[in-house]
Amino acid sequence: MFAYILEAMSNWFEVSERTRREAYLAQSSDIVQLEQRIRSLETNGYSQ
């Protein structure tokens, strides 16, 4: 039961983080800015 709760919480955090990153990338005004944001996320380990 405890393992199930941990797994559910882990999945929730992963989905939440993915949604946050996608929203950040979607705010790009052009392809150059999108590429810069992607590069920034890759460089900073997705911890923005």
C-alpha positions as CSV (number, residue, x, y, z in Angstrom):
1,M,0.0,0.0,0.0
2,F,2.8,2.4,0.9
3,A,4.6,1.6,-2.3
4,Y,1.4,2.4,-4.3
5,I,1.1,5.8,-2.6
6,L,4.7,6.6,-3.3
7,E,4.3,5.6,-6.9
8,A,1.2,7.7,-7.3
9,M,2.9,10.7,-5.8
10,S,5.9,10.2,-8.0
11,N,3.7,10.1,-11.1
12,W,1.8,13.2,-10.0
13,F,5.0,15.2,-9.6
14,E,6.4,14.0,-13.0
15,V,3.2,15.1,-14.7
16,S,3.2,18.4,-12.9
17,E,6.8,19.1,-13.8
18,R,6.2,18.1,-17.5
19,T,3.2,20.4,-17.7
20,R,5.2,23.3,-16.2
21,R,8.0,22.8,-18.7
22,E,5.6,22.5,-21.6
23,A,3.9,25.8,-20.6
24,Y,7.3,27.5,-20.3
25,L,8.2,26.3,-23.8
26,A,4.8,27.2,-25.3
27,Q,5.4,30.9,-24.2
28,S,8.2,31.2,-26.8
29,S,7.5,33.9,-29.4
30,D,9.5,32.3,-32.2
31,I,11.6,29.3,-33.0
32,V,14.8,31.0,-31.9
33,Q,13.4,31.6,-28.4
34,L,12.0,28.1,-28.3
35,E,15.5,26.6,-29.1
36,Q,17.1,28.9,-26.5
37,R,14.6,27.8,-23.8
38,I,15.1,24.1,-24.7
39,R,18.9,24.6,-24.5
40,S,18.5,26.4,-21.2
41,L,16.4,23.5,-19.8
42,E,18.9,21.0,-20.9
43,T,21.8,22.9,-19.5
44,N,20.2,23.6,-16.1
45,G,18.9,20.1,-15.7
46,Y,15.2,21.1,-16.0
47,S,15.3,22.8,-12.7
48,Q,14.0,26.3,-13.7
